[in-house]
């Protein structure tokens, strides 16, 4: 029987982002689009970070990614 692989979901849940934002006393009401935009910005940031880190790791001929590569 073939195994069913789970697809990795790298999304940041907007509901959790909204909950984190509401813990700050300085933030009032949050528009519905804001957590979605922040989620997308986080995805782009992580993608950029991993891409640049992998280039540094490859340039040093390392096989393992370490904190020094960040």
PDB file of N, CA, C and O in Angstrom:
ATOM      1  N   UNK A   1       0.846  -1.176   0.000  1.00  0.00           N
ATOM      2  CA  UNK A   1       0.000   0.000   0.000  1.00  0.00           C
ATOM      3  C   UNK A   1       0.895   1.244   0.000  1.00  0.00           C
ATOM      4  O   UNK A   1       1.746   1.372   0.880  1.00  0.00           O
ATOM      5  N   UNK A   2       0.733   2.149  -0.942  1.00  0.00           N
ATOM      6  CA  UNK A   2       1.582   3.346  -0.999  1.00  0.00           C
ATOM      7  C   UNK A   2       1.286   4.278   0.167  1.00  0.00           C
ATOM      8  O   UNK A   2       0.142   4.457   0.586  1.00  0.00           O
ATOM      9  N   UNK A   3       2.367   4.862   0.671  1.00  0.00           N
ATOM     10  CA  UNK A   3       2.189   5.784   1.793  1.00  0.00           C
ATOM     11  C   UNK A   3       1.730   7.148   1.282  1.00  0.00           C
ATOM     12  O   UNK A   3       2.151   7.609   0.221  1.00  0.00           O
ATOM     13  N   UNK A   4       0.883   7.760   2.043  1.00  0.00           N
ATOM     14  CA  UNK A   4       0.394   9.095   1.674  1.00  0.00           C
ATOM     15  C   UNK A   4       1.293  10.129   2.338  1.00  0.00           C
ATOM     16  O   UNK A   4       1.393  10.205   3.562  1.00  0.00           O
ATOM     17  N   UNK A   5       1.939  10.915   1.499  1.00  0.00           N
ATOM     18  CA  UNK A   5       2.825  11.948   2.028  1.00  0.00           C
ATOM     19  C   UNK A   5       2.019  13.200   2.306  1.00  0.00           C
ATOM     20  O   UNK A   5       1.164  13.594   1.513  1.00  0.00           O
ATOM     21  N   UNK A   6       2.300  13.818   3.437  1.00  0.00           N
ATOM     22  CA  UNK A   6       1.645  15.076   3.763  1.00  0.00           C
ATOM     23  C   UNK A   6       2.391  16.209   3.065  1.00  0.00           C
ATOM     24  O   UNK A   6       3.621  16.259   3.074  1.00  0.00           O
ATOM     25  N   UNK A   7       1.649  17.090   2.479  1.00  0.00           N
ATOM     26  CA  UNK A   7       2.247  18.250   1.836  1.00  0.00           C
ATOM     27  C   UNK A   7       2.603  19.259   2.922  1.00  0.00           C
ATOM     28  O   UNK A   7       1.785  19.576   3.785  1.00  0.00           O
ATOM     29  N   UNK A   8       3.832  19.757   2.866  1.00  0.00           N
ATOM     30  CA  UNK A   8       4.277  20.732   3.858  1.00  0.00           C
ATOM     31  C   UNK A   8       3.612  22.070   3.594  1.00  0.00           C
ATOM     32  O   UNK A   8       3.651  22.581   2.474  1.00  0.00           O
ATOM     33  N   UNK A   9       3.008  22.632   4.617  1.00  0.00           N
ATOM     34  CA  UNK A   9       2.331  23.913   4.487  1.00  0.00           C
ATOM     35  C   UNK A   9       3.129  24.958   5.254  1.00  0.00           C
ATOM     36  O   UNK A   9       3.209  24.903   6.482  1.00  0.00           O
ATOM     37  N   UNK A  10       3.715  25.902   4.542  1.00  0.00           N
ATOM     38  CA  UNK A  10       4.574  26.903   5.164  1.00  0.00           C
ATOM     39  C   UNK A  10       3.825  28.190   5.483  1.00  0.00           C
ATOM     40  O   UNK A  10       4.446  29.223   5.732  1.00  0.00           O
ATOM     41  N   UNK A  11       2.538  28.138   5.478  1.00  0.00           N
ATOM     42  CA  UNK A  11       1.760  29.352   5.742  1.00  0.00           C
ATOM     43  C   UNK A  11       1.731  29.680   7.235  1.00  0.00           C
ATOM     44  O   UNK A  11       1.734  28.796   8.092  1.00  0.00           O
ATOM     45  N   UNK A  12       1.704  30.967   7.507  1.00  0.00           N
ATOM     46  CA  UNK A  12       1.523  31.431   8.874  1.00  0.00           C
ATOM     47  C   UNK A  12       0.041  31.734   9.041  1.00  0.00           C
ATOM     48  O   UNK A  12      -0.503  32.548   8.294  1.00  0.00           O
ATOM     49  N   UNK A  13      -0.615  31.111   9.986  1.00  0.00           N
ATOM     50  CA  UNK A  13      -2.068  31.283  10.111  1.00  0.00           C
ATOM     51  C   UNK A  13      -2.443  32.717  10.516  1.00  0.00           C
ATOM     52  O   UNK A  13      -1.987  33.211  11.547  1.00  0.00           O
ATOM     53  N   UNK A  14      -3.267  33.376   9.708  1.00  0.00           N
ATOM     54  CA  UNK A  14      -3.674  34.751  10.019  1.00  0.00           C
ATOM     55  C   UNK A  14      -4.380  34.872  11.370  1.00  0.00           C
ATOM     56  O   UNK A  14      -4.255  35.898  12.039  1.00  0.00           O
ATOM     57  N   UNK A  15      -5.114  33.848  11.777  1.00  0.00           N
ATOM     58  CA  UNK A  15      -5.802  33.916  13.076  1.00  0.00           C
ATOM     59  C   UNK A  15      -4.797  34.023  14.216  1.00  0.00           C
ATOM     60  O   UNK A  15      -5.006  34.767  15.173  1.00  0.00           O
ATOM     61  N   UNK A  16      -3.708  33.276  14.104  1.00  0.00           N
ATOM     62  CA  UNK A  16      -2.680  33.345  15.149  1.00  0.00           C
ATOM     63  C   UNK A  16      -1.974  34.694  15.136  1.00  0.00           C
ATOM     64  O   UNK A  16      -1.662  35.244  16.192  1.00  0.00           O
ATOM     65  N   UNK A  17      -1.722  35.226  13.945  1.00  0.00           N
ATOM     66  CA  UNK A  17      -1.089  36.546  13.836  1.00  0.00           C
ATOM     67  C   UNK A  17      -1.977  37.601  14.477  1.00  0.00           C
ATOM     68  O   UNK A  17      -1.492  38.464  15.208  1.00  0.00           O
ATOM     69  N   UNK A  18      -3.280  37.534  14.206  1.00  0.00           N
ATOM     70  CA  UNK A  18      -4.218  38.490  14.795  1.00  0.00           C
ATOM     71  C   UNK A  18      -4.217  38.372  16.313  1.00  0.00           C
ATOM     72  O   UNK A  18      -4.256  39.383  17.015  1.00  0.00           O
ATOM     73  N   UNK A  19      -4.173  37.141  16.825  1.00  0.00           N
ATOM     74  CA  UNK A  19      -4.156  36.915  18.267  1.00  0.00           C
ATOM     75  C   UNK A  19      -2.893  37.499  18.893  1.00  0.00           C
ATOM     76  O   UNK A  19      -2.956  38.105  19.962  1.00  0.00           O
ATOM     77  N   UNK A  20      -1.746  37.321  18.237  1.00  0.00           N
ATOM     78  CA  UNK A  20      -0.492  37.885  18.729  1.00  0.00           C
ATOM     79  C   UNK A  20      -0.542  39.400  18.706  1.00  0.00           C
ATOM     80  O   UNK A  20      -0.080  40.054  19.641  1.00  0.00           O
ATOM     81  N   UNK A  21      -1.106  39.970  17.632  1.00  0.00           N
ATOM     82  CA  UNK A  21      -1.198  41.424  17.539  1.00  0.00           C
ATOM     83  C   UNK A  21      -2.094  41.996  18.628  1.00  0.00           C
ATOM     84  O   UNK A  21      -1.818  43.076  19.151  1.00  0.00           O
ATOM     85  N   UNK A  22      -3.147  41.296  18.972  1.00  0.00           N
ATOM     86  CA  UNK A  22      -4.087  41.804  19.965  1.00  0.00           C
ATOM     87  C   UNK A  22      -3.557  41.720  21.388  1.00  0.00           C
ATOM     88  O   UNK A  22      -4.138  42.313  22.297  1.00  0.00           O
ATOM     89  N   UNK A  23      -2.458  40.990  21.597  1.00  0.00           N
ATOM     90  CA  UNK A  23      -1.871  40.960  22.938  1.00  0.00           C
ATOM     91  C   UNK A  23      -1.177  42.272  23.269  1.00  0.00           C
ATOM     92  O   UNK A  23      -0.954  42.575  24.441  1.00  0.00           O
ATOM     93  N   UNK A  24      -0.830  43.060  22.244  1.00  0.00           N
ATOM     94  CA  UNK A  24      -0.218  44.370  22.458  1.00  0.00           C
ATOM     95  C   UNK A  24      -1.304  45.377  22.792  1.00  0.00           C
ATOM     96  O   UNK A  24      -2.297  45.495  22.073  1.00  0.00           O
ATOM     97  N   UNK A  25      -1.111  46.095  23.877  1.00  0.00           N
ATOM     98  CA  UNK A  25      -2.125  47.056  24.331  1.00  0.00           C
ATOM     99  C   UNK A  25      -2.249  48.254  23.394  1.00  0.00           C
ATOM    100  O   UNK A  25      -3.309  48.877  23.334  1.00  0.00           O
ATOM    101  N   UNK A  26      -1.185  48.587  22.663  1.00  0.00           N
ATOM    102  CA  UNK A  26      -1.189  49.765  21.789  1.00  0.00           C
ATOM    103  C   UNK A  26      -1.966  49.527  20.491  1.00  0.00           C
ATOM    104  O   UNK A  26      -2.312  50.480  19.793  1.00  0.00           O
ATOM    105  N   UNK A  27      -2.236  48.276  20.172  1.00  0.00           N
ATOM    106  CA  UNK A  27      -2.943  47.961  18.930  1.00  0.00           C
ATOM    107  C   UNK A  27      -4.427  47.823  19.230  1.00  0.00           C
ATOM    108  O   UNK A  27      -4.834  47.052  20.099  1.00  0.00           O
ATOM    109  N   UNK A  28      -5.218  48.577  18.503  1.00  0.00           N
ATOM    110  CA  UNK A  28      -6.673  48.515  18.671  1.00  0.00           C
ATOM    111  C   UNK A  28      -7.264  47.455  17.767  1.00  0.00           C
ATOM    112  O   UNK A  28      -6.803  46.314  17.743  1.00  0.00           O
ATOM    113  N   UNK A  29      -8.282  47.837  17.030  1.00  0.00           N
ATOM    114  CA  UNK A  29      -8.910  46.897  16.104  1.00  0.00           C
ATOM    115  C   UNK A  29      -7.990  46.666  14.910  1.00  0.00           C
ATOM    116  O   UNK A  29      -7.234  47.548  14.503  1.00  0.00           O
ATOM    117  N   UNK A  30      -8.074  45.466  14.365  1.00  0.00           N
ATOM    118  CA  UNK A  30      -7.230  45.082  13.244  1.00  0.00           C
ATOM    119  C   UNK A  30      -8.135  44.738  12.066  1.00  0.00           C
ATOM    120  O   UNK A  30      -9.051  43.926  12.190  1.00  0.00           O
ATOM    121  N   UNK A  31      -7.868  45.367  10.921  1.00  0.00           N
ATOM    122  CA  UNK A  31      -8.645  45.059   9.717  1.00  0.00           C
ATOM    123  C   UNK A  31      -8.388  43.616   9.293  1.00  0.00           C
ATOM    124  O   UNK A  31      -7.338  43.049   9.599  1.00  0.00           O
ATOM    125  N   UNK A  32      -9.333  43.038   8.600  1.00  0.00           N
ATOM    126  CA  UNK A  32      -9.253  41.633   8.218  1.00  0.00           C
ATOM    127  C   UNK A  32      -8.075  41.348   7.290  1.00  0.00           C
ATOM    128  O   UNK A  32      -7.535  40.242   7.310  1.00  0.00           O
ATOM    129  N   UNK A  33      -7.669  42.315   6.484  1.00  0.00           N
ATOM    130  CA  UNK A  33      -6.592  42.091   5.524  1.00  0.00           C
ATOM    131  C   UNK A  33      -5.211  42.139   6.157  1.00  0.00           C
ATOM    132  O   UNK A  33      -4.259  41.594   5.597  1.00  0.00           O
ATOM    133  N   UNK A  34      -5.084  42.775   7.304  1.00  0.00           N
ATOM    134  CA  UNK A  34      -3.759  42.966   7.916  1.00  0.00           C
ATOM    135  C   UNK A  34      -3.067  41.649   8.265  1.00  0.00           C
ATOM    136  O   UNK A  34      -1.912  41.476   7.878  1.00  0.00           O
ATOM    137  N   UNK A  35      -3.698  40.712   8.971  1.00  0.00           N
ATOM    138  CA  UNK A  35      -2.998  39.451   9.269  1.00  0.00           C
ATOM    139  C   UNK A  35      -2.594  38.667   8.016  1.00  0.00           C
ATOM    140  O   UNK A  35      -1.565  37.991   8.016  1.00  0.00           O
ATOM    141  N   UNK A  36      -3.384  38.751   6.967  1.00  0.00           N
ATOM    142  CA  UNK A  36      -3.056  38.065   5.720  1.00  0.00           C
ATOM    143  C   UNK A  36      -1.818  38.693   5.089  1.00  0.00           C
ATOM    144  O   UNK A  36      -0.940  37.981   4.600  1.00  0.00           O
ATOM    145  N   UNK A  37      -1.743  40.018   5.097  1.00  0.00           N
ATOM    146  CA  UNK A  37      -0.590  40.722   4.536  1.00  0.00           C
ATOM    147  C   UNK A  37       0.665  40.421   5.345  1.00  0.00           C
ATOM    148  O   UNK A  37       1.730  40.195   4.771  1.00  0.00           O
ATOM    149  N   UNK A  38       0.552  40.416   6.659  1.00  0.00           N
ATOM    150  CA  UNK A  38       1.699  40.109   7.514  1.00  0.00           C
ATOM    151  C   UNK A  38       2.137  38.668   7.310  1.00  0.00           C
ATOM    152  O   UNK A  38       3.334  38.383   7.309  1.00  0.00           O
ATOM    153  N   UNK A  39       1.195  37.761   7.139  1.00  0.00           N
ATOM    154  CA  UNK A  39       1.516  36.360   6.873  1.00  0.00           C
ATOM    155  C   UNK A  39       2.338  36.229   5.594  1.00  0.00           C
ATOM    156  O   UNK A  39       3.338  35.512   5.561  1.00  0.00           O
ATOM    157  N   UNK A  40       1.916  36.915   4.557  1.00  0.00           N
ATOM    158  CA  UNK A  40       2.634  36.863   3.281  1.00  0.00           C
ATOM    159  C   UNK A  40       4.025  37.489   3.412  1.00  0.00           C
ATOM    160  O   UNK A  40       4.993  36.970   2.857  1.00  0.00           O
ATOM    161  N   UNK A  41       4.126  38.607   4.149  1.00  0.00           N
ATOM    162  CA  UNK A  41       5.418  39.254   4.359  1.00  0.00           C
ATOM    163  C   UNK A  41       6.371  38.323   5.120  1.00  0.00           C
ATOM    164  O   UNK A  41       7.562  38.273   4.814  1.00  0.00           O
ATOM    165  N   UNK A  42       5.857  37.597   6.098  1.00  0.00           N
ATOM    166  CA  UNK A  42       6.678  36.630   6.828  1.00  0.00           C
ATOM    167  C   UNK A  42       7.153  35.508   5.914  1.00  0.00           C
ATOM    168  O   UNK A  42       8.307  35.087   5.998  1.00  0.00           O
ATOM    169  N   UNK A  43       6.280  35.024   5.048  1.00  0.00           N
ATOM    170  CA  UNK A  43       6.666  33.978   4.100  1.00  0.00           C
ATOM    171  C   UNK A  43       7.790  34.459   3.184  1.00  0.00           C
ATOM    172  O   UNK A  43       8.755  33.732   2.945  1.00  0.00           O
ATOM    173  N   UNK A  44       7.666  35.680   2.673  1.00  0.00           N
ATOM    174  CA  UNK A  44       8.699  36.222   1.789  1.00  0.00           C
ATOM    175  C   UNK A  44      10.011  36.428   2.532  1.00  0.00           C
ATOM    176  O   UNK A  44      11.083  36.186   1.978  1.00  0.00           O
ATOM    177  N   UNK A  45       9.935  36.877   3.788  1.00  0.00           N
ATOM    178  CA  UNK A  45      11.133  37.080   4.592  1.00  0.00           C
ATOM    179  C   UNK A  45      11.861  35.756   4.838  1.00  0.00           C
ATOM    180  O   UNK A  45      13.078  35.672   4.672  1.00  0.00           O
ATOM    181  N   UNK A  46      11.114  34.731   5.232  1.00  0.00           N
ATOM    182  CA  UNK A  46      11.719  33.425   5.510  1.00  0.00           C
ATOM    183  C   UNK A  46      12.310  32.839   4.236  1.00  0.00           C
ATOM    184  O   UNK A  46      13.390  32.248   4.271  1.00  0.00           O
ATOM    185  N   UNK A  47      11.622  32.993   3.121  1.00  0.00           N
ATOM    186  CA  UNK A  47      12.131  32.506   1.845  1.00  0.00           C
ATOM    187  C   UNK A  47      13.448  33.190   1.498  1.00  0.00           C
ATOM    188  O   UNK A  47      14.405  32.529   1.094  1.00  0.00           O
ATOM    189  N   UNK A  48      13.501  34.499   1.652  1.00  0.00           N
ATOM    190  CA  UNK A  48      14.714  35.249   1.370  1.00  0.00           C
ATOM    191  C   UNK A  48      15.847  34.829   2.302  1.00  0.00           C
ATOM    192  O   UNK A  48      16.983  34.659   1.862  1.00  0.00           O
ATOM    193  N   UNK A  49      15.543  34.665   3.576  1.00  0.00           N
ATOM    194  CA  UNK A  49      16.540  34.274   4.561  1.00  0.00           C
ATOM    195  C   UNK A  49      17.132  32.898   4.240  1.00  0.00           C
ATOM    196  O   UNK A  49      18.349  32.716   4.284  1.00  0.00           O
ATOM    197  N   UNK A  50      16.278  31.946   3.921  1.00  0.00           N
ATOM    198  CA  UNK A  50      16.748  30.594   3.625  1.00  0.00           C
ATOM    199  C   UNK A  50      17.545  30.567   2.324  1.00  0.00           C
ATOM    200  O   UNK A  50      18.562  29.878   2.236  1.00  0.00           O
ATOM    201  N   UNK A  51      17.097  31.302   1.325  1.00  0.00           N
ATOM    202  CA  UNK A  51      17.799  31.334   0.040  1.00  0.00           C
ATOM    203  C   UNK A  51      19.207  31.906   0.195  1.00  0.00           C
ATOM    204  O   UNK A  51      20.178  31.321  -0.285  1.00  0.00           O
ATOM    205  N   UNK A  52      19.308  33.045   0.863  1.00  0.00           N
ATOM    206  CA  UNK A  52      20.624  33.673   1.043  1.00  0.00           C
ATOM    207  C   UNK A  52      21.518  32.831   1.941  1.00  0.00           C
ATOM    208  O   UNK A  52      22.725  32.756   1.716  1.00  0.00           O
ATOM    209  N   UNK A  53      20.944  32.200   2.952  1.00  0.00           N
ATOM    210  CA  UNK A  53      21.720  31.347   3.834  1.00  0.00           C
ATOM    211  C   UNK A  53      22.248  30.130   3.090  1.00  0.00           C
ATOM    212  O   UNK A  53      23.382  29.705   3.314  1.00  0.00           O
ATOM    213  N   UNK A  54      21.433  29.570   2.209  1.00  0.00           N
ATOM    214  CA  UNK A  54      21.896  28.408   1.438  1.00  0.00           C
ATOM    215  C   UNK A  54      23.034  28.793   0.491  1.00  0.00           C
ATOM    216  O   UNK A  54      23.951  28.001   0.276  1.00  0.00           O
ATOM    217  N   UNK A  55      22.985  29.991  -0.072  1.00  0.00           N
ATOM    218  CA  UNK A  55      24.083  30.444  -0.933  1.00  0.00           C
ATOM    219  C   UNK A  55      25.379  30.572  -0.151  1.00  0.00           C
ATOM    220  O   UNK A  55      26.445  30.194  -0.636  1.00  0.00           O
ATOM    221  N   UNK A  56      25.284  31.104   1.058  1.00  0.00           N
ATOM    222  CA  UNK A  56      26.476  31.238   1.907  1.00  0.00           C
ATOM    223  C   UNK A  56      27.005  29.865   2.292  1.00  0.00           C
ATOM    224  O   UNK A  56      28.215  29.637   2.289  1.00  0.00           O
ATOM    225  N   UNK A  57      26.105  28.959   2.620  1.00  0.00           N
ATOM    226  CA  UNK A  57      26.505  27.605   3.001  1.00  0.00           C
ATOM    227  C   UNK A  57      27.211  26.907   1.836  1.00  0.00           C
ATOM    228  O   UNK A  57      28.229  26.244   2.034  1.00  0.00           O
ATOM    229  N   UNK A  58      26.677  27.054   0.637  1.00  0.00           N
ATOM    230  CA  UNK A  58      27.301  26.432  -0.536  1.00  0.00           C
ATOM    231  C   UNK A  58      28.651  27.065  -0.857  1.00  0.00           C
ATOM    232  O   UNK A  58      29.581  26.369  -1.265  1.00  0.00           O
ATOM    233  N   UNK A  59      28.762  28.385  -0.675  1.00  0.00           N
ATOM    234  CA  UNK A  59      30.026  29.058  -0.981  1.00  0.00           C
ATOM    235  C   UNK A  59      31.140  28.633  -0.023  1.00  0.00           C
ATOM    236  O   UNK A  59      32.319  28.689  -0.372  1.00  0.00           O
ATOM    237  N   UNK A  60      30.762  28.209   1.183  1.00  0.00           N
ATOM    238  CA  UNK A  60      31.754  27.725   2.151  1.00  0.00           C
ATOM    239  C   UNK A  60      31.963  26.220   2.049  1.00  0.00           C
ATOM    240  O   UNK A  60      32.691  25.641   2.855  1.00  0.00           O
ATOM    241  N   UNK A  61      31.341  25.589   1.079  1.00  0.00           N
ATOM    242  CA  UNK A  61      31.424  24.146   0.873  1.00  0.00           C
ATOM    243  C   UNK A  61      31.030  23.362   2.124  1.00  0.00           C
ATOM    244  O   UNK A  61      31.616  22.323   2.427  1.00  0.00           O
ATOM    245  N   UNK A  62      30.058  23.858   2.825  1.00  0.00           N
ATOM    246  CA  UNK A  62      29.568  23.179   4.021  1.00  0.00           C
ATOM    247  C   UNK A  62      28.401  22.277   3.639  1.00  0.00           C
ATOM    248  O   UNK A  62      27.646  22.577   2.714  1.00  0.00           O
ATOM    249  N   UNK A  63      28.265  21.188   4.351  1.00  0.00           N
ATOM    250  CA  UNK A  63      27.158  20.281   4.103  1.00  0.00           C
ATOM    251  C   UNK A  63      26.029  20.492   5.102  1.00  0.00           C
ATOM    252  O   UNK A  63      24.903  20.050   4.875  1.00  0.00           O
ATOM    253  N   UNK A  64      26.329  21.164   6.201  1.00  0.00           N
ATOM    254  CA  UNK A  64      25.348  21.389   7.244  1.00  0.00           C
ATOM    255  C   UNK A  64      25.170  22.886   7.464  1.00  0.00           C
ATOM    256  O   UNK A  64      26.148  23.626   7.569  1.00  0.00           O
ATOM    257  N   UNK A  65      23.944  23.317   7.532  1.00  0.00           N
ATOM    258  CA  UNK A  65      23.633  24.711   7.795  1.00  0.00           C
ATOM    259  C   UNK A  65      23.758  24.978   9.292  1.00  0.00           C
ATOM    260  O   UNK A  65      23.152  24.272  10.098  1.00  0.00           O
ATOM    261  N   UNK A  66      24.525  25.972   9.666  1.00  0.00           N
ATOM    262  CA  UNK A  66      24.696  26.318  11.074  1.00  0.00           C
ATOM    263  C   UNK A  66      24.310  27.778  11.298  1.00  0.00           C
ATOM    264  O   UNK A  66      24.062  28.523  10.350  1.00  0.00           O
ATOM    265  N   UNK A  67      24.266  28.164  12.544  1.00  0.00           N
ATOM    266  CA  UNK A  67      23.895  29.552  12.869  1.00  0.00           C
ATOM    267  C   UNK A  67      24.920  30.560  12.350  1.00  0.00           C
ATOM    268  O   UNK A  67      24.581  31.720  12.117  1.00  0.00           O
ATOM    269  N   UNK A  68      26.149  30.137  12.169  1.00  0.00           N
ATOM    270  CA  UNK A  68      27.164  31.063  11.641  1.00  0.00           C
ATOM    271  C   UNK A  68      26.891  31.443  10.194  1.00  0.00           C
ATOM    272  O   UNK A  68      27.371  32.475   9.725  1.00  0.00           O
ATOM    273  N   UNK A  69      26.127  30.624   9.481  1.00  0.00           N
ATOM    274  CA  UNK A  69      25.773  30.939   8.098  1.00  0.00           C
ATOM    275  C   UNK A  69      24.707  32.020   8.014  1.00  0.00           C
ATOM    276  O   UNK A  69      24.572  32.690   6.990  1.00  0.00           O
ATOM    277  N   UNK A  70      23.952  32.188   9.089  1.00  0.00           N
ATOM    278  CA  UNK A  70      22.924  33.222   9.085  1.00  0.00           C
ATOM    279  C   UNK A  70      23.570  34.581   9.175  1.00  0.00           C
ATOM    280  O   UNK A  70      22.874  35.596   9.187  1.00  0.00           O
TER     281      UNK A  70
END
